[in-house]
């Protein structure tokens, strides 16, 4: 995936999560924390570059990416947003990461099924 697409993807996921959190909280104001969240989202999107390294298994890449996400979000939260509850932050990261992974997994499975059906169509044409 192209670098700019990763940035846009990270921004998209970050924006969605931010809006979801705003919906569930009483804070409805966009402030400097919003900008910080967008920067964190960009870094997380760039961290998906780890999945392009062929010598690592998918599980290894997933663990490394998860650790990067934890470090970036935790540092960003502690230094810029003054987090009050570390356990709550880490639990939130885990839940959001799991949901993001689930959406990505479903998307990959759907793409895989589409490609499989296209391959079958091409193979059936070649047999004729």
C-alpha positions as CSV (number, residue, x, y, z in Angstrom):
1,X,0.0,0.0,0.0
2,X,1.3,3.4,-0.9
3,X,2.5,5.6,2.0
4,X,-0.2,8.3,1.5
5,X,-2.9,5.7,1.5
6,X,-1.6,4.4,4.9
7,X,-1.8,8.0,6.3
8,X,-5.3,8.4,5.0
9,X,-6.3,5.0,6.3
10,X,-4.9,5.9,9.8
11,X,-6.7,9.2,9.7
12,X,-9.9,7.5,8.8
13,X,-9.8,5.0,11.6
14,X,-8.6,7.6,14.1
15,X,-11.3,10.0,13.1
16,X,-14.0,7.3,13.4
17,X,-12.7,6.3,16.8
18,X,-12.5,9.9,18.0
19,X,-16.1,10.7,16.8
20,X,-17.3,7.5,18.5
21,X,-15.6,8.5,21.7
22,X,-17.1,12.0,21.5
23,X,-20.5,10.5,20.9
24,X,-20.2,8.5,24.1
25,X,-18.8,11.3,26.2
26,X,-20.0,14.7,27.3
27,X,-17.1,16.6,25.6
28,X,-18.2,18.0,22.2
29,X,-15.4,20.5,21.5
30,X,-12.6,20.1,19.0
31,X,-9.4,21.3,20.6
32,X,-5.6,20.7,20.6
33,X,-6.3,17.1,21.7
34,X,-8.1,16.6,18.4
35,X,-5.0,17.6,16.5
36,X,-2.9,15.3,18.7
37,X,-5.3,12.5,17.9
38,X,-4.9,13.1,14.2
39,X,-1.1,13.0,14.5
40,X,-1.3,9.7,16.5
41,X,-3.6,8.3,13.8
42,X,-1.0,9.2,11.1
43,X,1.8,7.4,13.0
44,X,-0.4,4.4,13.5
45,X,-1.2,4.3,9.8
46,X,2.5,4.5,9.0
47,X,3.2,1.7,11.5
48,X,1.2,-0.6,9.1
49,X,4.4,-0.6,7.0
50,X,5.5,-3.5,9.3
51,X,3.0,-5.7,7.5
52,X,5.0,-5.2,4.2
53,X,8.1,-7.0,5.7
54,X,7.9,-10.4,4.2
55,X,10.4,-12.1,6.6
56,X,7.9,-11.6,9.5
57,X,4.8,-13.7,9.9
58,X,1.5,-12.0,10.1
59,X,1.3,-12.7,13.8
60,X,4.7,-11.2,14.4
61,X,3.7,-8.1,12.5
62,X,0.4,-7.9,14.4
63,X,2.2,-8.0,17.7
64,X,4.8,-5.4,16.7
65,X,2.1,-3.2,15.3
66,X,0.1,-3.6,18.5
67,X,3.1,-2.6,20.6
68,X,3.8,0.4,18.4
69,X,0.1,1.5,18.8
70,X,0.4,1.1,22.6
71,X,3.6,3.1,22.8
72,X,2.4,5.9,20.5
73,X,-1.0,6.2,22.1
74,X,0.3,5.9,25.7
75,X,3.1,8.5,25.1
76,X,0.8,10.8,23.3
77,X,-1.8,10.5,26.1
78,X,0.6,10.9,29.0
79,X,2.6,13.9,27.6
80,X,-0.1,15.7,25.7
81,X,-3.5,14.8,27.2
82,X,-2.7,14.0,30.8
83,X,-4.3,10.6,31.2
84,X,-5.7,9.9,34.6
85,X,-6.2,6.1,34.5
86,X,-3.5,4.0,32.8
87,X,-5.5,0.8,33.0
88,X,-8.5,2.4,31.4
89,X,-6.3,3.7,28.6
90,X,-4.7,0.3,27.9
91,X,-8.1,-1.4,28.0
92,X,-9.4,1.2,25.5
93,X,-6.5,0.6,23.2
94,X,-7.0,-3.1,23.4
95,X,-10.7,-2.8,22.6
96,X,-10.2,-0.4,19.8
97,X,-7.3,-2.4,18.3
98,X,-9.4,-5.6,18.5
99,X,-12.4,-3.9,16.7
100,X,-10.1,-2.5,14.1
101,X,-8.5,-5.9,13.6
102,X,-11.9,-7.5,13.3
103,X,-13.0,-5.0,10.6
104,X,-9.7,-5.5,8.7
105,X,-10.0,-9.3,9.0
106,X,-13.6,-9.3,7.6
107,X,-12.5,-7.0,4.8
108,X,-9.6,-9.3,3.9
109,X,-11.8,-12.3,4.0
110,X,-14.3,-10.7,1.6
111,X,-11.5,-9.6,-0.7
112,X,-10.1,-13.1,-0.6
113,X,-13.4,-14.6,-1.5
114,X,-13.8,-12.2,-4.4
115,X,-10.4,-13.1,-5.7
116,X,-11.1,-16.8,-5.4
117,X,-14.2,-16.5,-7.4
118,X,-12.4,-14.5,-10.1
119,X,-9.7,-17.1,-10.2
120,X,-12.3,-19.8,-10.7
121,X,-13.9,-17.9,-13.5
122,X,-10.5,-17.4,-15.2
123,X,-9.7,-21.1,-14.7
124,X,-13.0,-22.2,-16.2
125,X,-12.4,-20.0,-19.2
126,X,-8.9,-21.5,-19.7
127,X,-10.3,-25.0,-19.7
128,X,-12.7,-24.3,-22.6
